[in-house]
Amino acid sequence: MTGEVDVPMTLLTQLCAAEGPIKVCDQDEIEKLAVLRSAALVEADIPPVLVEDGCCRYLGPAILRKVTNEGRAAARTHQRKGPGD
């Protein structure tokens, strides 16, 4: 597993311990949540992106609805293997 994948997986592991829905305001965490959603590991509402002067930012918070069964299984596997394995 590469470091780039580890970062969303670490967030996924943290989200498994939380109870939803969860409001996510941090731009970097919204981006990670979007990656997790595209992999069907979470169900989340991701806000639209504004691209201005070569910079991207999300227009509002994301809402995590739930971690899917596949997401919980992936988080367990990630925890057993450890980051970078």
N, C-alpha and C positions, 0 to 999 in steps of 0.2 A: 504494500500500500504506500502511496506517495504522501508527502506532507500536505499537498493540496487537498487530498481526500480526507486526511485526518481531521482537518479543521471542521468541516461540516459534521463529521462523525462525532467529534467531541461535543459539539452543540447538540446533536441528536441524543447522545447519552444523557446530557443535562435535561433536555426536554422530556425524556422518558420519566424522570423523577417528579416532574411538575404536573399539576392538574390544569387542564385547559378550560375554556379558551384563554390563550395568553397573548397579550398585546406586545409586539416587538417593535421598538422604535429605533434602535441602533442600525444605521445604514449597512454596516458590515454584516450584522446578524441577519438582516432582512435578505441580503444577498445569499448567505449560507442557507437560509430557510427556503429560498427560491430553488437552490440546487437540490435540497432534500425533497422538495415538492416535485421537481421534475423527475426524480428517481422513484416517485411514489412511496417515499418513506414517511411522509407527513401529508396531512390535509391542511392547507393554509390558504388564506386570502392574501395575495401579494398586491400592493398598490402599484399604480402605473409608474413608469420611469420618465423623468424629465432629462433630456439631453440638451445641455446649454453650454456653449463655449468649450466643447470637448469634454465636459464633465457630466457624469450621470448621477442622479440622486432619485430616491424613491419619494413619491408625493404622499407621504403619510405613513402611518404604521402598518405593519403586517399583523394578521391575526392567525395564530396557530390554533386550528380546530382540534386536531388530534394527531398522535403518532400512530401510524398504521401498524398492523401486525407484522408486516414486512420490516417496518422501521424498528420495532422492538427487537425482532430477531437480529437485524443488522447491528444494532447497538450492543446486544449481548455478545455477538461474535467479535465485534471491535474491542470490547472490554477484555474478553478472553485472550485475544491475540496481543493486545497492547498496541499503542501507537507505533507506526513505522514498520510493523511486521508484515 
